[in-house]
């Protein structure tokens, strides 16, 4: 493994230090995957220089594998004629993703460089809501009529295979382009040439163009479909979502959730090709929000300053209690966020979720509370142990309940549940946990 990494690093240094003819020769000997990985690990300025050394066909294939944000960075470093050619070579759904990352003036210029047909396909998709499947589907597909024969469909597939996004799933539409079924290429190939499509087609699993892209992608994966037809409000076929696009949507959603759960915004581009300023910008907003919210914890400590002065030993357990509360809340939030994404729970299940998480939190609190009581009693005294044990019980029950509720509340008000995950829950549980801790200490210790 280490030998493979050393070879990769040596190759990158050679590309960075060699003259252009030597670099072009090295790139020519690499696979597309190796070229993409190499450009990912360089700045986009240096990457643009290396990108120009690729042949036209390899350049387009490489460009298609980049994330839209990385594509936009690369375009800024290329000449207008190179940009126009690359943009025209993309599929319509990939163009839409790229247009979302570039300024409006640049987007307009790129659209004007397309043929009228390609421009109409792209602008149609731009008209759909930002996170809808209409923005991620492909409008290029092969369709059949129920009265077509298997031989007719095969001929159509041969003629349009190079244009279509996929040919393995063929939507069946009536004369007004309304979706009435689907048929697989396997069934077409296996059937006699004079067999009607109506005798082969199956009831379609489809999505509406305004449906949430992540929801549709998950449906596509759960049903093990190679592609899912996408229709408008009148059930007219407008595109298809292929399984590879569905997987990309889910990967993007997962990256976004992981970043936001950690109190940051997703970079949307390779780490090593992202400037330090952009990385800092992705993190600073959340850090400022959390720093301000953490002042609540400071205020709680200020309120109970006199209590701490009377029983200094209480300060020793603050990290334990706040950490336990934050971790318990984060575990609950992560579990419920995933359950929401998988469709296992909805906002209507908030009562059942709260009750279940309260029971889970209470169980965890009993286990940790007994342990905390025993250890604190042995090291200090029984009253202190009683404070620690009872606080752990209350904090775990509270944190699990709040952690389970937050993602559901976020979903109900149409906010990304990941935003309400770890950072906010940890801060809330810290402040609330301290209130519980010192309140119990005053009652049990009589201070």
N, C-alpha and C positions, 0 to 999 in steps of 0.2 A: 504493500500500500504506500509506504513512504517513498519507495523507489519510483512509483508512478507519479506521485506528487512532485518529486525532484525533477523528473523529466518535463512535467508541465511547466514548472517554474523556469527551467532552463529555456524552454521553447519561447515563453513569454519574454524573457530577457533578450533572447536573440531577435525577436521581432521588434522589440523596442530599440535595440542598438544597431541593428543591421541597416544597410542602405536599402533603398526601395526595391531594386531588382531582386536582392536576396530575400527580402521580406515577401515579395510576390511569389517567389519560388517556394518558400516555406508554406505559405497559405494554400498554394495550389496542391500541395501534398497532404493537406489536412482534410478530414471529412467535414461536412457542414456542421455537425454537432461540435467538433473541436474548434471550428472557426467561431461559432456562436459563443462558446465558453471563453475563448481568448478575448473576444471583443467585450464580453461582459466584465472582464477583469481589468479593463483599461478605461481611462477617461474618454468621454465621448469625442473630444478633440482629436486625440490620438487614434481612437477607434474610427473616426471618419477618414483619416489618412489610410489606414489599413483597409477599410471598406472599399475605397476607390481602386484597390489593387485586385479586387475580385472580378471575375468575369460577370457579364450581365446576368446570366442565369443563376449563378451561385450567389450573386449579390441580392437578387430578389428573394431567393429561398432563405437566405440568412436573415434578411430584413423582416420577413414574415414571422420569424420565430421570436422576435423581440417583443417586449411589452410595449403598449402604446406610448407610455411616458418616455421610454428609452428610444423609441422610434422618433418621437418629437425632438429629443435632444440631438439625435443624429442628423435630422433634417436641417437643423440650424447651421450645421457645419458643412453642408453640401451645397453645390451650385443649383440654380433653379432648374436647369435641364435634367440634372440627375434626380432631383426631387420629384419632378413631374412624372418621370418614367417609373420611379418606384411606387408612387401613389397610384398610378393607373394600373400597375400590376397586382395590387392588392385585391382581395375579395371585398365586396361591399360592406360586410359586417366588420372587417378589419379596418376599412377606411373610416367607418363611423367612430370606432374606438380611437383612432389616431386624431380625427378632427376634434374630438373632445379635449385633446391635450394641447392643441396649438391655438394661437390667437385668432380672433375672428377674421382679421385681414388676410392672414396666411390661409385659413380654411377656405375663404372665398376664392383665392387665387388657385388653390389646389383643385377645387371643384370645377373651375372654368377650364382647367387643363384636361378634363375628361371628355369622352365622346358623349353625345346627347343621351344615348341609351344608358351608359354607365352612370352618368350624372343623375338621371331620373331615378335609378335604383337606389343610389346613395342618399339623395335628398328625401326620398320616401321614408327611408329608415330613420333619418334624422328627425322626422316629425313625430316619432313615437316617444313616450315618456322615458326619462333618463335610465331608470333601472328596469325597464320592461323588457320582455323577451323580444319585442319588436326591434330593439337596438342590437340584439346579439344573434338573430336568426340570419339565414342566408336566403335571399330572394331568387337564387339560381337553383333550379331543380328540374327534374323530369317528372311529368304527370301523365296520367292515362285516363281514357274515357272507359266506362264500364262495357261498352260495346266493342272496344278494340280487341283484337285477338292477341295471343301471346307473341305471334310472329311480328305483328305490327309494333308492339311495345319494344321488342328486341331491336328492331330497326331504328326506332326512335332513340333508344338508349345508345346505340352505336353512333348515331349522328350528333348526339348532344352530350356524350360522356365527358368531353374535355371542358365543357362550360359548366356543368352541374356540380354542386357541392358534393353530392353523393348520389349513387345510382342503386344502392342496395335496398333502399326503401322507396317505393314509388307511390305517391298519393293518387287516389282515384277521384276525379271530380265529374260533375255533370256538365251540361252545356253552359251553365252560368257560373262555372268555376267553383261551385259549392262542394265542399269535401263530403264524400259519401263512403269512402273506404280507403284501405291501403293494401298493397300487394308487394311481396318481397321479390327481389330479382331471382332468388333461388326457386321460388314457385313458378316464375315465368320460364326459367330455363328448363325446369323439369316437366312442364306441361307440353302437350302437342301444340303445334303452331296455330291450329285453328280453334284452340280453346278461348272462350271469351273471358275477359278480365272479370266480368261480373260473377263468374263461377269460381274465381280464385281469390277475390278480395275478402278482407276481414274487416270487422268493425274497428274504426280508427280510434286510437288514443291521441288526443290533440290538445293544443293550448290556444288561448286567445291572445291576440297580439299585445294587449295591455297587461297581461299577467306578469307578476314579478319574475324576473329572469332566474333568480336563485331557486325559487319554488318550482319552476318548470324544469330546470336542470336536475333538481333532485328527483322529480317525478320520472324524468327520462332515464336516470340511472337506476332508480328503484324498479322500474318496469323492464330493465335490460333491453331498451330500444336502441337501434342503431341511429334512428332519427325520429323526431316528432314533428308532425305537421303543425303549422301555426296559421290560424284563421282570424278574420276580422269579426266584427260584431254580427255580421250577416252570414257567418260560417263560410265565407269565400276564402280560398287558399291564398295566402300572401307569402309564405316562406316555410322553411324547415329549420329545426334546431338539431344539429348533428351531435352525436355522442362526444366527439372530441371537443366541440364548443361547450357542451354541457359540463364536461370535466374542468375546462378552463374557468368557467363561471364559478364553479364550486371551489377551485383552488384560489381564485381571487377573493372570494368571500371569506375563506378560511384565513388568508393572509391579513385581510382587513380586521377580522375579529381578533386575531392574535396580537396585532399591533395595538389596537384600541384597548384590549384587555390589559396591556402593559403600559397604558398611559401615553400612547404615541399615535401618530398617523402613519399609515402604510407608505413606504417610499415609492412604490410602483415602478421601480427601476433597480437594476443590480446594485448591490451595496458598494462594490469597489469602483463603479463608474459614477457614483453619486458624490457630489461635492460635500465637504464638511458643512458648508453653510446650509445646504438643503436638508441634511440630516438633522442639524440643530433646529431648523425651522419646523421640521416635522415633530419635534419633541417639546419645543419651548412652550407652546400654548397650554398643553396639558400640565406641564410642570408648574406654570404660573397659577392655573386653576387649582391644582392640588396644594400648592403652597398657601394660597389664600384660604382654602377650606381647612387646612391643618391648623390655622389660627384658632379654630373652634376648640381643638384639643388643648391648646395653650390656655385658652380662657377657662376651661374646666379645671385645669391644674391650679390656676390662679384662685378660683373660687374655694378650692379645698386646701389652700396653702396652710391654713391654721391646723387642719387635721393632720397634715403631713408632719408639721412641727411637733405635734404631740406624740406621734407614732412614726418615727423616721423609717422603721423597717418596712412600712407599707410601700415606700418608694422603690424598694428592691424588686417588687413583684410587678411593677407597671409594665415593663417590656414583655413579660410572660403573658399577662392578661390581654394586652392590646394585640400582641402577635397572634394569640390563640383566636381571639375574636375575628381579626382580619382574615386569617387563614380559613376559619370555618365559613365565614360569609362568602369568601371567594370560591371555595369548593362548591357551595350551594349554587352560586350564580353561574359557575361554569357548567354544572350539571343541567340546570334549567335552560340556559342559553342553547346548549346542544339539543336538548329535548324540543325546544321551539324550532330550531333549524330542521330537525328531522320530522317535524309535524306530530310529535308524540303528545304534546300539550299545546293548548291555545290560551289566549287571555281569559277565556271563559272558565278555565280550570283553576283560577287563582285561589279559590277557597280550598280545594282539594290539595293544591300544592302547598299552601301555607300550613295546613294541618299536618301534612306529611313531613315537611321540613322542620316544623316545631317538634314533632316526635323524634326525628333524627337528631336534631340539635340537643334535645333533652337527654337522649341516650348517650350521645358523645359527652355532654356535660356531666352526667353522672359518673362515667368512667374516669374522665379527667379530674372531676371534682374530688372523688374519693382518693385518687393518687395525690392530688395537691394537698388535701387535708392531712394525709398521713405524713408526707414529707415535711410540710410546714410545721406540723405539730412536733415532729421529732427534732427539727433544727431549732425552732423558736418556742412556741407555746400553743396550747390547744385553741385558745380564742383566735389567734392569728391563723391557725390552720383552718378554723371554721369559716373565717372571712374569705380565705383563698378558695376553699372548696365550694362554698355557696356562690361566690362570684363566678367561678368557672362554669358552674351549672347554669346560672342565669345568662351569662355572656354567650355561651354556645347556643342556647335555645334562641336568644334574641338574634344573633348573627346569622344562624341558619335560616330563620324565618325571613329576615330582611333580605338576605342574599337570594332566597328563592323568589321573593316578591318583586325585586327590582327589575329583572328582565321582562317579567310579565307586564309590569307597569309601562316599561319602555315600549314594548310592542303595542300596547293599547293606545299610546299617544303617538305612535308612528315614529319612534326614535330607535336607532340601532341598539339592540339589547347589549351589545358589547361595550357601548359607551357607558352604561350603568354598571359595568362589571367591576373588576378588581379595584381600580383606583378609588372610585367614589364609595364603594362599600367598605373598603378598608378604613377610609377616613371617618365615615359615619360610625362604624363599629368601634373605632378608637375612642371617639368622644363619648358615645353612649356607654361603652364598657367602663370608662373611668367614672361616669356618673353612678353607675350601678355599684362599682367597687367602693367608692368612698361613702356612698349612702349606706351600704351594708356594714362598712367598718364603723361608722358613727353609731349605728344601732347595736351591733354586737359588742363593740369595745367600749361603748358609752363615752365617746370623746366628742 
